[in-house]
Amino acid sequence: MNPTIPLANSLHRATLDTIRQQAPFSAMAEDAVLWLVQHVSVAYFARDAVLLEPAATPADTLFIIKQGTVTGATAAGQTVLQLAAGEMFPLGALLAGRGAANRYAAASDTFCYTLPAADFHALRARSAVFDDFCTRRIASLLEESQRAVQSEYALALDDEGRFARPLSGLIRRTPLSVLPGTPLADALAAMEAARVGSVVVADQAAQPLGILTLKDVLARVTLAGVPLATPIAEVMTPQPATLAADAPVADALLLMARQGIHHIPLVEEGRLVGVVSEKDVFALRRLSVEGITSAIARSDDAARLPALAHDIGDLAHSLLAQGMDAENLTAIISSLNDRLTERIITLECAADDALTGLRWCWLALGSEGRMEQTLATDQDNALIFAATDDAQCAALRSFALRVNNRLDACGFPLCRGGIMASNPKWCLSATAWQQQFGQWIDHGSPEALLHASIFFDFRPLAGDAALALDLRAWLNRAARNNPRFLHQMAGNALRNRPPLGVVRDFVLSDDNAHPNTIDLKLNGATPFVDAARIFALAAGSPQTNTAKRLREAAHALHIPDAELADWNRAFHFLQLLRLRHQHAQQRAGQPPDNHLDPDTLNPLDRRILKEALRQARKVQARLALDYGL
C-alpha cells in the first residue's frame, strides 16, 4: 500500500462533489459530508494488492471505494463479494468492534478514501443518515430507491393529464397556520380541531417560516419529551419547501419524492394560500382496491371480467407510483386475482347442476399460492375433492376446464406445463393427493423435487377449504418425518446459485433468447422462495408466503432478527425490480418477462441488486449449514 495522501483544502470541494454522487452521502447534510471530506485520506492500490486481511484485532479503518473494484474472499480463498465505486468496507467489523472476517484485494487499479475508525464513529454521531445507513444498509438503500421510483412511475402513469393540472385545484380549505411563538399545545389543538396532518408556521405577513406534521410531533415532541408549552418554532422544520399555487401537480409529486416529504405549502407572491398533501395528489387516481373488488362482486357476466382484470393491472401500476412496497403490492395483486378467480368459479358453478352436493376445493399453486404474483404470471392451479364416482370426476374436470379458459381470457395464460385443475393428473381426490405427495417425498427424484417446489405451495382459494387444510397438516407431518427428503430439497435448491461474478458484477445469461440478462425470478427471487419452503416444512409451518415462512420459521431455527430482516428486504427488492421491469415492457407493448439487463439500471439500483443477491447467497449458506451441504 502506498502512503496515504492528505487531501489539500483546494481539493475539498471536488472531493465533496464526487462522494455525494453515491448513497448514503447523497442524502446527508452538506456539512456532514464536508466534515468527512476533511478527515479522509486517499490511498492507491495496484491490482492484486491486499487492502485488508482477516484479523483478530478490531478493524481500524473504513475504506470507501473511489475508483476501481475490490473483491472480498474468505480465509479459505472463496470469493464472496465484489465491491465497486461508492461501496464501503468493513462495516460489520467496525460496528461490532472486531477484526475483518474477509480478505479484501484490489481486482483492478483502485483508489480508496480511508477514514480512521475513531472518525467513522464520530461521523455516525454527527450524521443520523450515515448512522442509519451503516446499521440498516440495505434498508436505507431501498428507501432512497423507492423515492426515485415513486416520482418516475407516477409521472409515467399520467394518462389523462391529471398531474399537469395546477396545484390550486387541490386546495379544499383555508390553510392552518400559526405564529412562531405559538405554544405546541395550542398548535396541536388547532390541528385536531381542523382534522389536518400539518400546520404551517408563518409570520404576520403570512409568509411560511416552517412546518410541523404529525410525523414530526412523534419524533420531535412525544419521543423527545418536549414540553407542550414550548414555542412551535423550536421544533418546526424551518424553511419548508414551497411551490407556487399555479405550479403543476407533477412538481409537487417530484418534490415529495425527492425530499421524502408529504406536505407542501402553496404560495402566491410569497403568501400562504394552501397546503397540498401526498394524499391529495394520489386522490386523483380513480382506481382503488375497494372499487375493483366491488365491481368484481357485482359482475354477473363472466365476459365482462377481462376488463376488470385489466383494471387490476392499472391499479398495480398506480400503487407502484404511490411508493407501495413489493410485499404489500404483490399481496394486493394476488388478492384481487383471487377475487376474480372466485367470481369466475361462482358463475361457472351456478350454471352447472352436476356440481351440486359435491365437496371440492380449488387450489392456488406457485406464486399465486404464495400470494406473490407480479404482472407476468400464468396459471398454476389444481383441484382436490372428496371421494366420488367417475361421472362426478368428469363433471369436475369439465368445470375446471371452463374456469381455466375463463382465466386465460382474463390475461392469465394456460400453463405450458399443464399444471392446471383441468389436467386429470392434478384433479384428484384427497386420498390420491396424499398418495401423490407421499410418492414425491419417498422417491426424491429430480422430477419429484421439481413438482414439490410447485405443489407444496398450495393454498385453498374457493370451495371447501377443509380439504386443503387437512392435506396441509398431513403434508407437514410427512415432510418432517422424512429428513432425507428435506436434505434432497436443500441440495436441489443450492444448485441455483445467485449470479454474482468475480471479475464482473454479475454473471449474465448467454441464452440467445435473452442475452446479457439476469433472470430475476429464477436466479434472484427463487433462492429465497426455495429456502423459505424448506425452512417452513422443517418447522412445521402452514404458511405459504415466502416472507411469512421466513418470519415464522426464524424463531424455531434461531435465525437472528437482523439477518431475517435483510433477507426479506432483499427478496422484496427483487420482487419490486420484477414489477418495474414488467411494467416498462407492458408500456412498450412487449410481453412481460423476468429477464433484466443490469446495465439498464441506475447506479443505486444496480448497487442494491448486488446487495440483494449477496443476501440470497447468505440464505443459501444458512441452508447449506443446516443440512451439511
C-alpha positions in Angstrom: 0.0 0.0 0.0 1.3 3.4 -1.0 1.5 6.1 1.7 -1.8 7.9 2.0 -2.1 11.4 0.5 -3.8 14.0 2.7 -6.5 16.0 0.9 -5.5 19.6 0.3 -8.0 22.3 1.0 -8.2 23.1 -2.7 -9.5 19.6 -3.4 -12.2 19.5 -0.7 -15.0 20.8 -3.0 -14.1 18.5 -5.9 -14.0 15.5 -3.5 -17.3 16.5 -1.9 -18.9 16.7 -5.4 -17.6 13.2 -6.2 -18.5 11.5 -3.0 -22.0 12.9 -3.0 -22.9 11.0 -6.1 -23.2 7.8 -4.1 -25.5 6.7 -1.2 -25.6 7.4 1.6 -23.6 10.6 1.1 -26.2 11.9 -1.5 -28.8 12.1 1.3 -26.5 13.5 4.0 -26.4 17.2 5.0 -23.6 19.0 3.2 -21.8 20.0 6.4 -21.6 16.3 7.5 -20.2 15.3 4.1 -17.7 18.2 4.2 -16.6 17.0 7.6 -16.0 13.6 6.1 -14.0 15.0 3.2 -11.8 16.9 5.7 -11.0 13.8 7.6 -10.4 11.2 4.8 -7.2 10.4 3.0 -6.8 8.9 -0.4 -4.9 5.6 -1.0 -3.9 3.9 -4.2 -3.8 0.1 -4.5 -2.3 -1.7 -7.6 -4.2 -4.6 -9.0 -4.0 -7.7 -6.7 -2.8 -5.6 -3.8 -4.3 -6.6 -0.4 -6.2 -3.8 1.3 -7.2 -5.7 4.4 -6.5 -9.2 5.9 -8.7 -11.2 8.3 -7.6 -10.3 11.8 -8.3 -11.0 15.5 -7.8 -7.3 16.4 -10.5 -4.7 15.7 -10.6 -3.1 12.3 -9.1 0.4 12.5 -10.0 1.9 9.0 -13.1 2.4 6.9 -12.5 2.1 3.2 -14.7 3.9 0.7 -14.0 2.9 -2.9 -13.4 6.0 -5.1 -12.5 4.2 -8.3 -11.8 0.6 -9.2 -13.0 -2.8 -7.9 -12.3 -4.7 -4.6 -13.1 -8.4 -4.0 -13.7 -10.0 -0.7 -12.7 -13.6 0.0 -13.0 -15.9 2.9 -9.9 -17.2 4.8 -10.2 -20.3 2.6 -9.9 -18.2 -0.5 -13.5 -18.4 -1.7 -14.6 -15.1 -3.3 -17.9 -14.0 -1.6 -18.4 -10.4 -2.8 -17.3 -7.7 -5.2 -17.4 -4.0 -4.3 -17.4 -1.1 -6.7 -17.2 2.7 -6.5 -19.1 4.2 -3.6 -19.2 1.0 -1.5 -17.7 0.7 1.9 -16.0 -2.0 4.0 -15.6 -3.5 6.6 -18.7 -2.0 8.0 -19.7 -5.0 10.1 -16.3 -5.3 11.7 -16.2 -1.6 12.6 -19.7 -1.6 14.0 -19.0 -4.7 16.1 -15.5 -3.7 17.2 -14.0 -6.9 15.8 -11.5 -7.8 13.1 -12.3 -8.2 9.5 -13.7 -11.6 8.5 -12.7 -11.4 4.8 -9.6 -10.7 2.8 -10.0 -7.7 0.6 -7.9 -7.3 -2.5 -7.9 -4.9 -5.5 -9.3 -6.6 -8.6 -8.0 -3.6 -10.7 -6.1 -0.4 -10.0 -8.1 1.1 -7.2 -8.3 4.4 -5.3 -10.0 4.4 -1.9 -10.9 7.1 0.6 -9.7 5.9 4.1 -11.2 7.1 7.4 -9.8 6.1 10.8 -12.2 4.1 13.0 -12.5 6.9 15.6 -13.6 9.3 12.8 -16.0 6.7 11.5 -17.8 6.6 14.8 -17.7 10.4 15.1 -19.4 10.7 11.7 -22.1 8.3 12.8 -22.8 10.5 15.8 -22.7 13.6 13.6 -25.0 12.3 10.8 -28.2 10.3 11.5 -28.4 9.4 7.8 -24.9 7.9 7.8 -25.5 6.0 11.0 -28.8 4.7 9.7 -27.2 3.5 6.5 -24.4 1.7 8.4 -26.7 -0.1 10.7 -29.5 -0.7 8.2 -27.6 -0.8 4.9 -29.9 -2.5 2.5 -33.0 -0.9 4.1 -31.5 2.6 3.7 -30.6 2.0 0.1 -34.1 0.7 -0.6 -35.8 3.7 0.9 -33.7 6.0 -1.4 -34.5 3.9 -4.4 -38.2 3.9 -3.5 -38.3 7.8 -3.6 -36.9 7.8 -7.1 -39.3 5.1 -8.2 -42.3 7.0 -6.9 -41.7 10.1 -9.0 -40.7 8.1 -12.1 -43.8 5.9 -12.1 -46.4 8.5 -11.1 -45.5 10.8 -14.0 -45.3 7.9 -16.4 -48.9 6.9 -15.4 -50.4 10.4 -16.0 -52.7 9.0 -18.7 -55.2 11.8 -18.6 -53.0 14.8 -17.7 -54.0 14.7 -14.1 -50.6 15.7 -13.0 -50.4 18.7 -15.4 -53.3 20.4 -13.5 -52.4 23.4 -11.3 -52.0 22.7 -7.6 -54.6 25.4 -6.8 -57.2 22.9 -7.9 -56.4 20.7 -4.9 -56.9 23.4 -2.3 -60.1 22.4 -0.3 -59.8 24.7 2.8 -58.1 27.7 4.2 -54.6 26.5 5.3 -54.0 26.1 9.0 -51.2 28.4 10.2 -49.8 29.8 13.5 -47.3 32.3 14.5 -43.7 31.2 15.5 -44.3 31.9 19.2 -47.5 29.7 19.5 -47.2 27.1 22.2 -47.2 23.5 20.9 -50.3 22.7 22.9 -52.3 25.4 21.0 -50.9 24.3 17.7 -51.7 20.7 18.2 -55.2 21.5 19.5 -55.8 23.5 16.3 -54.6 20.6 14.1 -57.0 18.3 16.0 -59.9 20.7 15.6 -59.2 21.1 11.9 -58.5 17.4 11.4 -55.4 18.0 9.4 -52.0 16.4 9.5 -49.8 19.6 9.4 -49.6 23.2 10.5 -47.7 25.9 8.8 -45.7 28.4 10.9 -46.0 31.8 9.2 -45.1 35.4 10.1 -47.5 38.3 10.3 -47.3 38.7 6.5 -48.4 35.1 6.0 -45.0 34.1 4.7 -44.2 30.4 5.5 -41.3 30.1 8.0 -41.7 26.4 8.9 -44.0 23.4 9.0 -44.8 20.8 11.6 -46.5 17.5 10.7 -48.0 14.7 12.9 -44.9 12.6 12.0 -42.7 15.4 13.3 -44.7 15.5 16.5 -44.0 11.9 17.3 -40.2 12.2 16.7 -39.5 15.7 17.9 -42.1 16.2 20.7 -43.5 13.0 22.1 -40.4 10.8 22.0 -38.1 13.7 22.8 -40.2 14.7 25.8 -40.5 18.3 24.7 -42.9 20.3 27.0 -46.2 21.4 25.3 -45.5 25.0 26.4 -42.6 25.1 24.0 -42.9 27.6 21.1 -43.6 25.7 17.9 -40.7 27.5 16.2 -38.3 25.4 18.3 -39.5 22.0 16.8 -40.8 23.0 13.4 -39.0 22.2 10.1 -37.6 25.6 9.1 -37.5 26.9 5.6 -40.0 24.4 4.2 -40.1 23.6 0.5 -42.9 25.6 -1.1 -44.5 25.8 -4.5 -46.5 28.4 -6.4 -50.2 27.7 -6.4 -50.2 27.7 -10.2 -47.4 25.1 -10.4 -48.5 21.7 -11.9 -49.3 18.8 -9.7 -46.3 17.0 -11.2 -44.0 19.5 -9.5 -45.4 18.6 -6.1 -45.1 14.9 -6.8 -41.4 15.2 -7.8 -40.6 17.4 -4.8 -42.3 15.0 -2.4 -40.4 12.1 -3.9 -37.0 13.7 -4.0 -37.1 15.2 -0.4 -39.2 12.4 1.2 -41.8 14.9 2.4 -45.6 14.6 2.5 -46.9 18.2 2.8 -46.1 21.3 0.7 -47.3 24.8 1.5 -48.6 26.7 -1.6 -47.9 30.4 -2.0 -49.0 33.3 -4.2 -46.5 36.2 -4.2 -44.8 34.7 -1.1 -48.1 34.5 0.9 -49.5 31.2 2.1 -52.7 30.2 0.3 -52.9 26.4 0.9 -51.3 23.2 1.7 -51.2 20.1 -0.5 -50.6 16.6 0.9 -49.5 13.4 -0.7 -53.0 12.1 -0.1 -54.4 15.0 -2.1 -52.1 14.2 -5.1 -52.9 10.5 -5.2 -56.6 11.0 -4.8 -56.5 12.0 -8.4 -56.2 8.3 -9.3 -59.7 6.9 -9.7 -58.9 3.2 -9.3 -59.0 1.6 -5.9 -58.8 -1.9 -4.3 -62.3 -1.4 -2.9 -63.7 -0.2 -6.3 -62.3 -3.1 -8.2 -63.4 -5.7 -5.6 -67.0 -4.3 -5.6 -67.1 -4.3 -9.4 -66.0 -8.0 -9.5 -68.6 -9.0 -6.9 -71.4 -7.2 -8.8 -70.5 -8.8 -12.2 -73.0 -11.4 -13.3 -71.4 -11.8 -16.7 -68.0 -13.6 -17.0 -67.5 -11.9 -20.3 -67.0 -8.6 -18.5 -64.3 -9.8 -16.2 -61.4 -9.4 -18.6 -61.9 -5.6 -18.4 -61.7 -5.8 -14.6 -58.5 -7.9 -14.9 -57.1 -5.0 -16.9 -58.1 -2.6 -14.1 -56.1 -4.8 -11.7 -53.0 -4.2 -13.8 -53.7 -0.5 -13.9 -54.1 -0.3 -10.2 -50.8 -2.1 -9.7 -49.1 0.5 -11.8 -50.7 3.2 -9.8 -49.7 1.7 -6.5 -46.1 1.5 -7.8 -46.3 5.2 -8.3 -47.5 5.7 -4.8 -44.4 4.0 -3.4 -46.0 0.9 -2.2 -43.6 -1.8 -1.1 -43.4 -5.1 -3.1 -44.6 -7.3 -0.2 -47.9 -5.4 0.0 -48.2 -4.8 -3.7 -47.8 -8.5 -4.7 -50.2 -9.4 -2.0 -52.8 -6.9 -3.3 -52.3 -8.2 -6.9 -52.8 -11.8 -5.7 -55.8 -10.9 -3.6 -57.6 -9.1 -6.4 -56.7 -12.0 -8.8 -58.2 -14.3 -6.1 -61.4 -12.3 -6.1 -61.5 -12.5 -9.9 -60.9 -16.3 -9.9 -63.5 -16.8 -7.2 -66.1 -14.9 -9.2 -65.4 -17.0 -12.3 -65.8 -20.1 -10.2 -69.0 -18.9 -8.7 -70.5 -18.1 -12.1 -69.5 -21.4 -13.5 -70.8 -23.3 -10.6 -74.2 -21.6 -10.8 -74.5 -22.7 -14.4 -73.7 -26.4 -13.7 -76.2 -28.5 -11.7 -73.8 -31.5 -11.9 -71.6 -29.9 -9.1 -74.5 -29.7 -6.6 -73.7 -31.5 -3.4 -70.0 -32.3 -4.3 -67.2 -31.4 -1.9 -64.2 -29.9 -3.7 -61.6 -27.1 -3.2 -59.8 -25.0 -5.9 -56.1 -24.8 -5.0 -53.8 -21.9 -5.9 -50.3 -23.0 -6.6 -46.9 -21.4 -7.3 -46.7 -17.6 -7.0 -50.5 -17.3 -6.5 -50.3 -19.9 -3.7 -47.6 -17.8 -2.1 -49.6 -14.5 -2.6 -46.6 -13.2 -4.6 -48.0 -12.6 -8.1 -46.4 -10.0 -10.3 -47.5 -8.5 -13.6 -46.3 -11.6 -15.6 -48.0 -14.8 -14.4 -49.6 -17.8 -16.0 -52.0 -20.3 -14.3 -50.8 -22.8 -11.7 -53.8 -24.4 -10.0 -55.3 -27.8 -9.0 -58.4 -29.3 -7.6 -59.0 -31.6 -4.6 -62.3 -33.3 -3.9 -63.8 -35.9 -1.6 -64.2 -39.5 -2.9 -66.7 -39.6 -5.8 -67.7 -41.7 -8.9 -66.4 -41.4 -12.4 -69.2 -39.3 -13.7 -68.7 -36.7 -11.0 -65.0 -36.7 -11.6 -65.7 -35.9 -15.3 -68.1 -33.1 -14.2 -65.3 -31.6 -12.0 -62.8 -31.7 -14.8 -65.2 -30.1 -17.2 -65.9 -27.4 -14.7 -62.1 -26.9 -14.2 -61.6 -26.6 -17.9 -64.2 -23.8 -18.2 -62.5 -21.9 -15.3 -59.1 -22.3 -16.9 -60.3 -21.0 -20.2 -62.1 -18.0 -18.5 -58.8 -17.2 -16.7 -56.9 -17.4 -19.9 -59.4 -14.8 -21.4 -58.6 -12.6 -18.4 -54.9 -12.5 -19.2 -53.7 -15.5 -17.2 -52.2 -17.8 -19.9 -52.8 -21.5 -19.8 -49.8 -23.2 -18.1 -47.5 -24.6 -20.8 -46.5 -27.4 -18.4 -50.2 -28.4 -17.9 -50.2 -27.6 -14.2 -53.9 -26.8 -14.1 -57.0 -28.1 -12.4 -58.4 -29.3 -15.8 -55.5 -31.8 -16.2 -56.6 -35.2 -14.8 -53.2 -35.5 -13.2 -54.0 -32.6 -10.9 -57.7 -33.0 -10.3 -57.5 -35.7 -7.6 -59.3 -36.9 -4.5 -57.9 -36.1 -1.1 -56.6 -39.7 -0.8 -55.0 -39.5 -4.2 -53.3 -36.2 -3.3 -51.8 -37.8 -0.2 -50.5 -40.7 -2.3 -49.0 -38.4 -4.8 -47.3 -36.2 -2.2 -46.1 -39.3 -0.4 -44.6 -40.7 -3.6 -42.7 -37.5 -4.2 -41.4 -37.4 -0.6 -40.3 -41.1 -0.7 -38.7 -41.1 -4.1 -37.0 -37.6 -4.1 -36.2 -37.8 -7.8 -35.4 -34.6 -9.8 -38.9 -34.6 -11.2 -40.4 -35.2 -7.7 -38.4 -32.3 -6.3 -39.5 -30.0 -9.2 -43.1 -30.9 -8.5 -42.7 -30.4 -4.8 -41.4 -26.8 -5.4 -44.7 -26.0 -7.2 -47.4 -28.1 -5.5 -46.2 -27.7 -1.9 -47.1 -24.0 -2.0 -50.8 -24.8 -2.4 -53.4 -22.6 -0.8 -57.3 -23.0 -0.7 -58.9 -20.4 -2.9 -62.6 -21.5 -3.4 -64.8 -24.3 -2.3 -64.4 -26.5 0.9 -61.2 -25.2 2.5 -61.2 -28.0 5.0 -60.0 -30.4 2.3 -56.9 -28.3 1.6 -56.2 -27.6 5.3 -56.3 -31.3 6.1 -53.9 -32.0 3.3 -51.6 -29.3 4.6 -51.5 -30.8 8.0 -50.8 -34.3 6.6 -48.0 -32.9 4.3 -46.3 -31.1 7.1 -46.2 -34.3 9.2 -45.0 -36.4 6.3 -42.2 -34.0 5.4 -40.9 -33.5 8.9 -40.8 -37.2 9.4 -38.6 -37.7 6.3 -35.3 -35.7 6.9 -33.8 -37.3 3.8 -36.4 -35.6 1.6 -35.7 -32.2 3.1 -31.9 -32.8 2.6 -32.6 -33.6 -1.0 -34.7 -30.5 -1.4 -31.9 -28.4 0.1 -29.4 -29.9 -2.2 -31.6 -29.2 -5.2 -32.2 -25.6 -4.1 -28.4 -25.0 -3.8 -27.9 -25.8 -7.4 -29.4 -22.5 -8.4 -26.7 -20.0 -7.4 -27.2 -16.2 -7.4 -25.5 -14.8 -10.5 -22.7 -12.7 -8.8 -19.5 -12.5 -10.7 -15.8 -12.4 -9.6 -14.5 -10.3 -12.5 -17.7 -8.5 -13.3 -20.6 -7.6 -11.0 -22.9 -10.2 -12.4 -22.9 -13.4 -14.3 -25.1 -12.8 -17.3 -27.1 -15.2 -19.4 -25.6 -16.3 -22.8 -29.1 -17.6 -23.9 -29.8 -16.5 -27.4 -33.4 -15.5 -26.5 -32.3 -13.3 -23.6 -28.6 -12.5 -23.9 -26.7 -10.4 -21.3 -29.6 -10.6 -18.8 -30.3 -11.9 -15.3 -33.5 -13.9 -14.7 -34.8 -12.0 -11.7 -37.3 -14.8 -10.9 -35.2 -17.9 -11.3 -31.8 -16.6 -10.2 -33.0 -13.8 -7.9 -36.2 -14.5 -6.1 -36.2 -18.3 -6.3 -33.3 -18.9 -3.9 -35.3 -17.1 -1.2 -38.5 -18.9 -2.1 -36.9 -22.4 -2.1 -35.1 -21.8 1.2 -38.2 -20.5 2.9 -40.2 -23.5 1.7 -37.7 -25.9 3.3 -37.4 -23.9 6.5 -41.3 -23.9 6.8 -41.5 -27.7 6.2 -38.8 -28.3 8.8 -40.5 -26.0 11.3 -44.0 -27.5 10.6 -45.3 -24.1 9.5 -48.6 -24.0 7.4 -47.6 -20.7 5.8 -47.1 -20.5 2.0 -45.9 -16.8 1.6 -42.1 -16.5 1.5 -41.7 -13.6 3.9 -44.2 -15.1 6.4 -42.5 -18.5 6.1 -39.2 -16.9 7.0 -40.6 -14.9 9.9 -42.5 -17.9 11.3 -39.6 -20.3 11.0 -37.0 -17.8 12.3 -37.7 -18.4 15.9 -37.7 -22.2 15.6 -34.4 -22.1 13.6 -32.7 -19.4 15.7 -32.2 -17.0 12.8 -31.3 -13.5 14.2 -33.9 -10.8 13.6 -31.4 -8.5 11.8 -30.5 -11.3 9.4 -34.1 -12.2 8.7 -35.0 -8.5 8.1 -32.2 -8.2 5.5 -33.3 -11.4 3.7 -36.9 -10.2 3.4 -35.8 -6.7 2.3 -33.6 -8.2 -0.4 -36.3 -10.6 -1.6 -38.9 -7.8 -1.8 -36.4 -5.6 -3.7 -36.0 -8.3 -6.3 -39.8 -8.6 -6.5 -40.1 -4.8 -6.9 -37.5 -4.9 -9.7 -39.5 -7.6 -11.4 -42.6 -5.4 -11.2 -40.9 -2.4 -12.6 -39.2 -4.3 -15.4 -42.6 -5.9 -16.4 -44.4 -2.6 -16.2 -41.8 -1.0 -18.6 -42.2 -3.8 -21.0 -46.0 -3.5 -21.0 -45.9 0.2 -21.6 -43.6 -0.6 -24.6 -46.1 -3.1 -26.0 -43.9 -6.1 -25.1 -44.9 -9.3 -23.3 -43.7 -9.0 -19.7 -40.9 -11.4 -18.5 -38.2 -11.6 -15.8 -35.1 -11.1 -17.9 -33.3 -7.9 -16.9 -30.2 -6.3 -18.4 -28.5 -4.9 -15.3 -26.7 -2.3 -17.4 -30.2 -0.6 -17.8 -30.3 0.1 -14.1 -29.2 3.4 -12.5 -26.1 3.1 -10.2 -28.2 3.0 -7.0 -30.5 0.1 -8.1 -27.5 -1.7 -9.6 -25.8 -1.5 -6.2 -29.0 -2.7 -4.4 -29.3 -5.6 -6.8 -25.8 -6.7 -5.9 -26.6 -6.5 -2.2 -29.8 -8.4 -2.7 -28.0 -11.2 -4.5 -25.5 -11.3 -1.7 -28.3 -11.8 0.7 -29.5 -14.7 -1.4 -26.1 -16.2 -1.0 -26.4 -15.8 2.7 -29.8 -17.6 2.8 -28.2 -20.4 0.8 -25.2 -20.5 3.2 -27.7 -21.0 6.1 -29.4 -23.7 4.2 -26.1 -25.5 3.4 -25.1 -25.2 7.1 -28.4 -26.6 8.4 -28.2 -29.6 6.0 -24.5 -30.2 5.9 -24.2 -29.4 2.2 
